[in-house]
């Protein structure tokens, strides 16, 4: 079976305490013409990464509104995910010289998955490049297909993008996370911000005793500044650059660094990057490298809430939801000015942006020296997330899209 079972459902009415009863009623009004309509979401992994995390929260909420949602995950061998990881990096602008066999492997697995998935519902949403070729199974005129791209396409490798363009141009629309990611396409393009769930285990309030217990378990000192980056161990998240920035800050402040994250089943590079991080951290007991499973959201929550400053030093980034997670917890954030991060971090208003290792270190030192400014940034960041990056906003955009594509019956 490829269908994913989502997390326990949280009733939509529970979100009224966060966004207000009026917003809940607006969602219900938008959903009434869509009740009983079928939607299929398809991506490449059920755990690990922001896409799976969002779908795990979005699907139950949509079902609570009466839509019939199905979430499927494609399958693939190591050869397929090696190719799609190379595609991913190339679309972010990394050097890549694809071979004809790479495209053959991609096409072969698209065909295999076409035989496994139903793809016969009214609305089909395909997430990211890995399953983009499933459009070949479309029956013209009988359903609506939309490609949801979560990655930064501002400077893609032209060979890879031209190959994918041949598939994307056949969809009814494409969704991007930032205006800068839009491409020349013959189809409508939509802006959907990724989103966090404020009531999920990763984001809900935690008792101080639980946070203290997590710090004790990982031997993190609550009395000294804690710098934290939560991310998959991926080169584009630049964990080695984070360590270099920390070492600069360490000359001035007796601080600690936490690098915590996991891996995704569609990312074959993660284990190698983790080894490199362990080597770089070797010999410094104040660097904590934590490989956390996908089922440890409470631990991630606790680490973010215990942090003095949260870092997101990505080299490329589709959006970087860990930024919104930290801002929701009113934490000051220092992040790279790449991808969708500047949408979340308005420099000197909701956080601080940086462009290098040295710049990251400078901004961290500034915030450690000015805790009152750090606190103000965290407060403003929380309000910014509340207004723009919650899962209920994401749900509203999907409802509006379905109404636009399919109308009422």
JOJOJO-V284090 format. One line per field, one symbol per residue. phi: phi as a letter, one per 40 degrees, with the letter a starting at -180 (. if undefined). psi: psi as a letter, one per 40 degrees, with the letter a starting at -180 (. if undefined). Layout:
phi = ???
psi = ???
This chain:
phi = .bcccccdcbddcccdccbgcccccccccccdcbcgcbbbbbabacbggccccccccccccccccgcbbbbbbcbacdccccccccddcccchccabcbdcdcccdcccccdcccbbcfbccbbbbbgcdbcccdccccdgbabbbcbcbbcbcbcdcccccccdccdccccabbbcadcccbcbcbcbbbbcdabbcbcccbccbcdccccccccccfbcccbdbbbbbadcbdccfcccccccdcccccbbcbbbbbbibbbcbbccdcccccccccccdgbccbbbbcbcccbccccdcccccccabbacccbacagccccdccdcgccbbaccbfcccccccdgbbibbbbadcccccccdccccbcccdccdccccdcccdcbbcdccccdccdccccccbgcb
psi = iehhhiihhhhdddedddeiddddddddddddeeheihhhhhaeieihidddddddddddddddeeihihhihiiiiddddddddddddddeeihhgiidddddddddddddddedidfeidhhhhhiddedeedeehhheeihhhhhheihfdgihdddddddddddeeieihhieideeiihieiiiihhhiiiheeideeiiiiddddddddddefhheeihhhhhhiighdeefddddddddddddddhgiihhhhaaiieegeedddddddddddeheheehhhhhhieffdddddddddeidhhigfidihddgedddddddefihhhiigibededdhhhedeahiieiddddddddddddegddddddddddddddddddfidddddddddddddddeai.
